[in-house]
Amino acid sequence: MDFQTIWFILWGVLWAVYFMLDGFDFGVGMLLNFIGKNDTEKRIIINTIGSVWDGNMTWLVTAGGATFAAFPTTNALMFSYLYTPLLMILFALIIRGVAFEFRGKGESKTWKKGWDTAIFLGSLLPALLFGVAFGNIFQGLPINADGYHGTLFTLLNPYGLLTGLLFVLLFIVHGALWLSFKTNGDISDRSSKIAYNIWYLLVTVVVLFLACTAFATNLYSNYISNSIWFVIPIIAVLSLLGIKLFISKGQPMKAFYLSCITILMVTFTGVIGLYPNLIPSSIDPQYSLTIFNSSSSDYTLKIMTVVALLLMPIVIAYQIWIYRIFRQKVTKEDIVKNKEAY
């Protein structure tokens, strides 16, 4: 296997893990004002992700860094072509982080309501725009020898918006399931109910997305040429169906684990369909950016592979350790007695 393919796989894994981990952070942020009925409940909700959200963001930095180092041409042109939505994502993520820290610095209802809105928007916009960005990458961007021939509004096409909606609903269900097993009482019950109800809408959008993908993209080409890869979307569908089963049985933790698998498999489904493209051209395939015409040298990729093999296990072990330390449910008593809580 060549180093370009190895790093394409790692690139896909990094994005998949990021969406799996920060996905429930986005979901919790979007649900904050709908599930939390008073300040105490909202603080409980925020503190379920308070110890992990910034660590989850590490995977975004790593995915971006891997794109920059392994596929510098793609990185440069992607940030040029998708400059506006990526800048909006960056600002939204910054505002969300600031909102977590500043919400508890004042006591007035107006102050907290303002930061609650910032958390909502700082969660909704990245979820939506990441989906729009990947949706446009899936169907190809209008690029040729003269460069990119689109605008922000051409990115907001039906398929791009549909993919954005898919991401939003995936993360809402993901976040609701996280809250279901990380809290007790009314918050847990409301979260389970939201996950159960939104699941039906999610399934509808998934079916629509899969149908539109056949007409708007070439993602299925790799699956048709090598049918073994169909196991990935099949696992995604089975995991999605399993979520409903475990919600109905009152087992939100198992449903959450299946939600993790669903997000991983959905991301892998798109990545496998792209190979070997990174940014396909919707004008002419010869202008597509691939892992072969936009990668770093083999020597660079070889060094990066060695570094990744040495450091990634440490990062993974550390994150597992953090999740184990903060595995307990968050309760009202935890918020009251912990002065460091959000």
Salt bridges, closest charged atoms under 4 A:
ASP22 OD2 - ARG96 NH2 3.49
ASP39 OD1 - ARG103 NH2 2.89
ASP39 OD2 - LYS112 NZ 3.07
GLU41 OE1 - ARG190 NH1 2.85
GLU107 OE1 - LYS112 NZ 3.65
ASP116 OD2 - LYS42 NZ 3.23
ASP116 OD1 - ARG103 NE 2.46
ASP186 OD2 - ARG190 NH2 3.95
